[in-house]
Amino acid sequence: MIGTPLPKRRGKRGPTSRLQQQIEAVEQLPKTKQQFVSQMLDTVLEQAGQR
């Protein structure tokens, strides 16, 4: 809306982290490739949780 203040961004100042850059790059991929990346992340995170 016009006249509505924008929410302030919270978080760290400075250069974007490598992970954030990768997330932004994945967002630009076609949905099928995004799903592939998501499945890989699920697998890695699941394995990391078993330790």
C-alpha positions in Angstrom: 0.0 0.0 0.0 1.0 3.5 -0.5 2.2 5.2 2.6 2.7 1.9 4.5 6.3 1.7 5.8 8.4 -1.1 4.6 9.6 -3.6 7.2 13.2 -3.1 8.2 15.6 -5.8 7.2 17.1 -7.7 10.1 20.2 -9.7 10.1 23.9 -9.3 9.6 25.4 -6.5 7.6 28.2 -7.1 5.2 28.7 -9.4 2.3 26.2 -12.1 1.6 27.2 -15.5 2.9 28.1 -18.3 0.4 25.1 -20.3 1.5 22.8 -17.4 0.9 24.3 -16.9 -2.6 23.7 -20.6 -3.3 20.1 -20.4 -2.1 19.5 -17.4 -4.4 21.1 -19.3 -7.3 18.9 -22.3 -6.7 15.8 -20.1 -6.7 16.7 -19.2 -10.3 16.7 -22.8 -11.4 13.8 -24.6 -13.0 11.5 -26.3 -10.5 12.7 -29.8 -11.4 16.3 -28.8 -10.6 15.2 -27.1 -7.4 13.5 -30.3 -6.3 16.7 -32.3 -7.1 18.7 -29.9 -4.9 16.1 -30.1 -2.2 16.3 -33.9 -2.2 20.1 -33.9 -1.9 19.9 -31.5 1.0 17.3 -33.7 2.7 19.6 -36.7 2.3 22.7 -34.9 3.7 20.7 -33.4 6.6 19.2 -36.8 7.4 22.6 -38.4 7.4 24.1 -35.7 9.6 21.3 -36.2 12.1 22.1 -39.9 12.5 25.5 -39.2 14.1 
